[in-house]
Amino acid sequence: MKYQDYYQILGVPRDADKSDIKKAYRKLARKYHPDVNQDATAEDKFKEVNEAYEVLKDSDNRQAYDRFGADWKHGQQFDGAGFGGGSYSGGGFSGGDFSDFFESIFGGGYQTGGSPFGQGQRQRPSQRRGADLQLKLDISLEEAFNGGSKTIQFAKEPGSTEMKKLKISIPRGVSSGQKIRLTKQGQASAYGGEPGDLYLEMNIMAHRLFRLEDRDVILRLPLTPWEAAAGTSLKVPTLSGSVELKIKPGMQSGQKMRLKGKGMPGTPGGDQFVEIMIQTPPADNSAAKQFYQDMKAQFDFNPRPF
């Protein structure tokens, strides 16, 4: 292999100490490793970085390189013979620091058994997990309130058309934004390791009757003017079934009545609030208009004190 300036390849000065050389090597090896960098030139850069580090990390190798460097700059061939730190053959080095680096980048290390690096085969990290998957799951308010099982379907990998079905358990009282972790239900590992995990982010959809405010459930209850004025009893819906609610006389729009413990379950659990909304019948015929005129004459009432 023709001479190359190993100091320049690693980006260190010629008087750099071992720790600076090792630091530069780790940074560049991480940058150019083909499993991380998909650029077409990355593998060649990766080989250059490994060759430079294999020579400069060893004191004897480095002294010999420094002594004959002037001749190599004129294009002499370098075959690496006589350097005892490890052997390079295009795919990697047998040096221990090389496998240490992959333990730091992949979290599991590269196997040293089987084909050695000197055989020209880059080894794969045997314990590297599959990638985690992140999905948002739309659920109804009733599903969030009651919990229970649900079957979902999703792509096995991003961009894949192959679908995977999975039966999951939704915790009772789950809230929007809450994440559920399903271990080993993510992407499969390409290296024989364990699959990644699946993270499901709950998203409670809007409801036709109720709205959520933290753990509380809000219901807007329409009343006629006579129900609000004279009071009444009626059934109102909750997420756990209908309950009888007594409306006191003189209720006004916007007032709220509390149903303790009827909100979302949890620690602490929420309540349900019934918000009164007085609805006025339309004066869309002569009889209705006359009724409102008589009503006006009957009451000496001004709702605007200002």
Secondary structure, DSSP 8 states (H G I E B T S, - for coil): -B---HHHHHT--TT--HHHHHHHHHHHHHHH-TTT---TTHHHHHHHHHHHHHHHTSHHHHHHHHHHHHHHTTT-B---TT-TT--B-SS-B--HHHHHHHHHHHSS----SSS-GGGT-----TT-----EEEEEEE-HHHHHH-EEEEEEEESSTT---EEEEEEEE-TT--TT-EEEETT-S---TTSS----EEEEEEE---SSEEEETTEEEEEEEE-HHHHHH-EEEEE--TT--EEEEE-TT--TT-EEEETT-S--SSS---EEEEEEE------SHHHHHHHHHHHHH----S---
